[in-house]
């Protein structure tokens, strides 16, 4: 009974941290979209650039453990590439923000738990394994599975041929 209560508390903590992460992703999307709408003078292009920036980050979610310059630098690299493509009339059409957000909201709990530990908290393998109640070999497999899942999740928001900076 006690184990179930502790596990329930862990699940609630992961759910709260995942919800905070999704909120951070949303806020980042809105900030990029706002900035791009001024640079591009076209709300449709601004949304497309913003979705591609966010999808590029979601496909490599370890970036979310950072704040400040490393986080902003990743956004800037992705955004400047997409803005240049939009200016040249070469921006790929991808899914909209609503679809990408829906995909984030539908991430299964087993991936949320790993994403929070490995990517948001930045836990090392031993800490991740302890939090998942498994050995390090299984934690490695689960981490790799979650990272692959996030790459697939982001695909509708990514251009067909990503630039070298966006490859995993």
N, C-alpha and C positions, 0 to 999 in steps of 0.2 A: 504494500500500500504506500509506504513512504517513497519507494523508488518511483512509483507512478506519479506521485505528487511532485517530486523533484523533476521528473521528465516533463511533466505538464508545465512546470515553471520555466524550464529551458525552452520548450516549444513556444510559450508566450513571449519570452525574451527574443527569440529568433524572429517571430512574427512582427514584433514591434520594430526591431532593427531593420528587417526587410522593408517594412512600410516606410521607415525613415529614409532608407536608400532610394526607394521608388520616388519619394518626394524630392530628394536631391536630384535625381535624374530629371524629373519634371521641371524643377526650377532651373536646371542647367539648360534644358531644351528651350524654355521660355526666354532665358537670357540670351542665348545664341540667336534665337528667332528675332528677338527685338533688335539686336545689334545688326543682324543681316538684313532686316527690313529697311534699315536706314542706308546700308551700303548698296543694296540691290534695287531699292525702290519698287519691289514687286513682292507682295506678301506670299504668293505661291512659291516663288523661287526661295524665299527666306525659309519657308517651312521645309522645303525639300533639302536645302543645305543643312538645316538644323536636325532633321531626322537622320541624315547621313552622318553628321557629327556624333549624335547620340548613339546610333547603331554601331559606329566605329568604336566607341568607348565600351558599349555593352558587350561587343564581341571579344573584348579583352578587358574583363571587369576588374583585374587587379589594379587598374588605374584609380579605382574609387577608394583605395585605402589612403590615397594622398590628398592633400589640401594645398592651397597656395599655388606657388609657381609651377611645380610639376603637373598639377591638375590643369591649371590654366594653360600651360604650355602645350599639353596634349590637345586641348580644345582648339587652341590657336592653329596648330599644325593641320588638324583636320579641317577646320573652317576655312583657312586661307586657300587650301587646295580646292575645296568645293566652290568657294566664291570665284576663284579664277576660272573654273569650269563654267560656272553660271554666266560670268561676264563674256566668255567666249562662245556661249550658246551650246556648250557640250555637257551640261549637267544631266546625269542620268535621272530618269524618273523612277522613284521608289515608292514604297508604301507611305501613307500619311502617319502623323503622330498618333492618331486614335488607334490605328492597328498596332503600332509598336507598343503603345501603352497597354493595350489589351493583352498582348503577348507577355509583357512583364507581369501583369496581374495574374496570368495563368501558370506561372512557373510552379511546378510541383514542390511540395514541402521538402522532399529529400534533396532537391537542388538548392532550395532557399537556405537550408541549414548549412550546406557546404559553402555556398556563396557568401553568406554572412561571416562564417569562420575564416575561410581562406582569403577572400577578396576584400571584404569590408574591414574586418578586424586585423587582417594580415597575420593570422596565426601560423606558427611554424607547424610542421607535420606532426610532431609529437602532441602539441596542444590540440590540433584539429582532431587527431585520433582519439584523444581523451574525451573531447567534447562530443564526438560521434559514437563513443563507446565501442571502439573497434581498434584493431591493430593498425600500425602505420602502413602496411601493405594495402589493406582495404581502404584506408583514408586516402592513399595516393590514387587508387583506382576511382574512388568516388570524386576526388578533386578533378581528376582528368575527365571523368564523365560530365561533371558540371561545366567545366570550361568548354568542352565540345558542345554541350547542350546550349550554352549561351552564344556560341558562334552560330549555331543553327538558328536560334531564336532571332538573332540580329539580321540574318541574311535578307529578309524582305526590305530592310532599310538601307542596305549597302548597294553601291553600284556594282554592275556585273563584273568588272575587272578592277579590283582594288589596287591602289598604288602600293609600292613596297612598304611604306610606313604603316600600312594597315594589315599586313599579313601577320598571322599568329606565329 
